[in-house]
Amino acid sequence: MDNSKHKEEEEEEERASGEHEEKMDCKSSHASIASMDNEDGGCDDDDDEKRAIALGPQIALKEQLEMDKDDESLRKWKEQLLGSIDINEVGETLDPDVKFQELTIIIPDHSDLVLPIPFVPDSKGFAFALKDGCRYHLKFCFTVSNNIVSGLRYTNIVWKTGVKVAKNKVMLGTFSPQKEPYTFELEEESTPSGYFARGSYSAKTKFVDDDGKCYLDMDYYFEIRKDWPTTA
């Protein structure tokens, strides 16, 4: 009887140990998946709107300029931020307005590609074509009106045959309204090279501010070729 009871206790301990190991394996597997998700970014581009920073109530720029006008230090700081803006032309609109005019693809040893925004696709549906292995950098031209836009950032995602191959996020900064357009140049990049890198790509470009407001959400196609397209 004692041996039988001892055997039952051992079997019970083995079952408990097995259940514990199974739970540990499940936890390890879940942790590995979470780690992979984080390495891949952990979120989609729509999270820009979900993570909008709470900056408090928006105030019309004209009201901002008139606030604390007797405080010299604040006045000088606002003048430095806003430059030579004419208060009579500002109006009392709360929301800033950002409009993108064009994108220039600057390529060493090749003529620049100046593209109006939104892009105008060619007969094949491509917004532009680049040579494989070429160096380039992007320059955006845009205007800001009505109010200050805070934390304007650029996001670009690229897919090839349905697989995400690149994701780029860049903080442009904070911009005050002015008549003259702003230009912002990104760092130099290179297109992939080789036979398998050539072909058609799809992309999504977005510009969002700290309030989660989207000023441009553009889907398009482009092509990477062995040689530069011939111009007529």
C-alpha positions as CSV (number, residue, x, y, z in Angstrom):
1,M,0.0,0.0,0.0
2,D,2.9,2.3,0.8
3,N,4.6,1.7,-2.5
4,S,1.3,2.3,-4.4
5,K,0.7,5.5,-2.6
6,H,4.3,6.7,-3.3
7,K,4.0,5.8,-7.0
8,E,0.8,7.9,-7.2
9,E,2.5,10.9,-5.6
10,E,5.4,10.6,-8.1
11,E,2.9,10.5,-11.1
12,E,1.1,13.5,-9.7
13,E,4.4,15.5,-9.4
14,E,5.3,14.5,-13.0
15,R,2.0,15.8,-14.3
16,A,2.3,19.1,-12.4
17,S,5.9,19.5,-13.7
18,G,4.7,18.8,-17.3
19,E,1.9,21.4,-17.0
20,H,4.4,23.9,-15.6
21,E,6.9,23.3,-18.5
22,E,4.1,23.6,-21.1
23,K,3.0,27.0,-19.6
24,M,6.6,28.2,-19.7
25,D,6.9,27.1,-23.3
26,C,3.8,29.0,-24.2
27,K,5.1,32.1,-22.4
28,S,8.5,31.8,-24.2
29,S,6.8,31.4,-27.5
30,H,4.6,34.5,-26.9
31,A,7.6,36.5,-25.8
32,S,9.4,35.6,-29.0
33,I,6.5,36.7,-31.2
34,A,6.2,40.0,-29.3
35,S,9.9,40.5,-29.8
36,M,9.6,39.9,-33.6
37,D,6.7,42.3,-33.7
38,N,8.7,45.0,-32.0
39,E,11.7,44.5,-34.4
40,D,9.3,45.0,-37.3
41,G,8.1,48.3,-36.0
42,G,5.4,46.8,-33.8
43,C,2.7,49.1,-35.4
44,D,1.2,50.2,-38.6
45,D,1.5,53.7,-40.1
46,D,-2.0,54.5,-38.8
47,D,-0.6,54.5,-35.2
48,D,0.7,58.0,-36.0
49,E,-2.9,59.2,-35.5
50,K,-3.5,56.9,-32.5
51,R,-0.4,58.3,-30.7
52,A,-1.3,62.0,-31.2
53,I,0.2,64.1,-28.5
54,A,-2.2,65.9,-26.3
55,L,-1.0,69.5,-26.7
56,G,-4.0,71.2,-25.1
57,P,-6.6,73.4,-26.9
58,Q,-5.6,74.9,-30.3
59,I,-5.4,78.7,-30.2
60,A,-5.6,80.9,-33.3
61,L,-2.3,82.4,-34.2
62,K,-3.6,86.0,-34.1
63,E,-4.6,85.4,-30.5
64,Q,-1.3,83.8,-29.7
65,L,0.5,86.9,-31.0
66,E,-1.6,89.2,-28.9
67,M,-1.2,87.2,-25.7
68,D,1.5,88.3,-23.4
69,K,2.4,91.1,-25.7
70,D,3.7,93.1,-22.8
71,D,6.2,90.4,-21.9
72,E,9.4,91.3,-23.7
73,S,11.0,87.9,-23.5
74,L,7.9,86.1,-24.8
75,R,7.6,88.7,-27.6
76,K,11.1,88.2,-28.7
77,W,10.7,84.4,-28.7
78,K,7.6,84.6,-30.8
79,E,9.3,87.0,-33.2
80,Q,12.1,84.5,-33.6
81,L,9.7,81.7,-34.1
82,L,7.4,83.4,-36.5
83,G,9.8,85.7,-38.4
84,S,8.3,88.6,-40.3
85,I,4.7,87.4,-40.3
86,D,2.1,90.1,-40.8
87,I,-0.5,89.8,-38.0
88,N,-3.1,91.4,-40.3
89,E,-2.8,88.5,-42.8
90,V,-3.0,85.7,-40.3
91,G,-6.7,85.6,-39.6
92,E,-8.2,83.7,-36.7
93,T,-8.3,80.1,-38.1
94,L,-7.4,77.5,-35.4
95,D,-6.1,74.7,-37.6
96,P,-2.8,75.0,-39.6
97,D,-2.9,74.2,-43.3
98,V,0.0,72.5,-45.0
99,K,0.0,72.0,-48.7
100,F,2.7,70.1,-50.6
101,Q,3.5,71.4,-54.1
102,E,6.2,69.2,-55.4
103,L,8.8,66.5,-54.8
104,T,12.3,66.7,-56.3
105,I,14.4,63.6,-56.6
106,I,18.0,64.8,-56.7
107,I,20.4,62.4,-58.3
108,P,24.1,62.9,-58.8
109,D,25.3,62.8,-62.4
110,H,21.7,62.8,-63.6
111,S,19.0,65.5,-64.1
112,D,16.7,66.0,-61.2
113,L,13.2,64.6,-61.3
114,V,10.7,67.3,-60.4
115,L,7.3,65.7,-59.6
116,P,4.1,67.7,-58.9
117,I,2.0,66.6,-55.9
118,P,-0.2,64.6,-56.3
119,F,1.9,62.6,-58.7
120,V,0.8,62.2,-62.3
121,P,1.4,58.6,-63.4
122,D,2.7,57.7,-66.9
123,S,1.0,55.4,-69.3
124,K,2.2,52.3,-67.3
125,G,0.8,53.8,-64.0
126,F,4.3,54.7,-62.6
127,A,4.9,58.0,-60.9
128,F,8.6,57.8,-61.7
129,A,11.4,55.4,-62.6
130,L,14.9,55.1,-61.0
131,K,18.0,53.2,-62.1
132,D,19.0,50.3,-59.8
133,G,22.0,51.0,-57.5
134,C,21.7,54.8,-58.0
135,R,22.2,57.3,-55.2
136,Y,19.5,60.0,-54.6
137,H,17.8,62.1,-52.0
138,L,14.4,63.7,-51.8
139,K,13.4,67.4,-51.4
140,F,9.9,68.4,-50.6
141,C,8.4,71.8,-51.2
142,F,5.4,72.9,-49.1
143,T,3.6,75.9,-47.7
144,V,2.2,76.5,-44.2
145,S,-0.7,78.9,-43.5
146,N,-3.2,79.8,-40.8
147,N,-1.4,78.6,-37.8
148,I,1.8,76.9,-36.5
149,V,2.2,73.2,-37.4
150,S,3.9,71.3,-34.7
151,G,5.9,68.1,-35.1
152,L,5.4,67.6,-38.8
153,R,6.7,64.2,-39.7
154,Y,7.2,62.1,-42.9
155,T,6.4,58.4,-43.2
156,N,7.1,56.4,-46.3
157,I,6.4,52.6,-46.7
158,V,7.4,50.6,-49.8
159,W,6.2,47.2,-50.9
160,K,7.3,44.8,-53.7
161,T,5.0,42.0,-54.7
162,G,3.0,42.6,-51.6
163,V,5.9,42.3,-49.2
164,K,7.0,45.4,-47.2
165,V,10.6,46.1,-48.1
166,A,11.2,49.5,-46.5
167,K,9.8,51.9,-44.0
168,N,11.1,55.3,-43.3
169,K,10.1,57.9,-40.7
170,V,11.6,61.4,-40.5
171,M,10.7,64.3,-38.2
172,L,10.7,67.5,-40.2
173,G,9.9,69.8,-37.2
174,T,7.7,72.8,-36.4
175,F,6.9,75.5,-38.9
176,S,5.1,78.8,-38.7
177,P,2.9,80.2,-41.5
178,Q,4.6,82.3,-44.2
179,K,4.0,83.3,-47.8
180,E,7.2,81.7,-49.1
181,P,7.3,77.9,-49.4
182,Y,9.5,75.7,-47.2
183,T,11.9,73.1,-48.6
184,F,13.1,70.1,-46.7
185,E,15.7,67.6,-47.9
186,L,16.0,64.1,-46.6
187,E,19.3,62.2,-46.3
188,E,20.8,60.4,-49.2
189,E,19.7,56.9,-50.0
190,S,20.4,54.3,-52.7
191,T,18.0,52.1,-54.7
192,P,18.6,48.4,-54.4
193,S,20.6,46.8,-57.2
194,G,20.6,43.6,-59.1
195,Y,18.1,41.6,-61.2
196,F,15.7,40.8,-58.4
197,A,15.6,44.4,-57.2
198,R,14.2,45.6,-60.6
199,G,10.5,45.8,-61.3
200,S,7.5,47.7,-59.9
201,Y,7.0,48.9,-56.4
202,S,4.0,50.3,-54.5
203,A,4.4,53.0,-51.9
204,K,2.5,55.1,-49.4
205,T,3.6,58.6,-48.3
206,K,2.1,60.4,-45.4
207,F,2.7,63.7,-43.5
208,V,1.2,63.9,-40.0
209,D,1.6,66.4,-37.2
210,D,1.7,66.0,-33.4
211,D,-2.1,66.4,-33.2
212,G,-2.5,63.4,-35.6
213,K,-3.7,65.6,-38.4
214,C,-2.8,64.2,-41.8
215,Y,-1.9,66.7,-44.5
216,L,-0.9,64.3,-47.3
217,D,-1.8,60.6,-47.7
218,M,-0.6,59.4,-51.1
219,D,-0.5,55.9,-52.7
220,Y,1.6,55.5,-55.8
221,Y,3.7,53.1,-57.9
222,F,7.2,53.5,-59.1
223,E,9.7,51.4,-61.1
224,I,13.4,50.4,-60.7
225,R,15.1,49.7,-64.0
226,K,18.4,48.5,-65.3
227,D,19.0,51.8,-67.1
228,W,17.5,55.2,-66.9
229,P,14.4,55.8,-69.0
230,T,15.1,57.5,-72.3
231,T,13.6,60.9,-72.8
232,A,11.8,61.8,-76.0
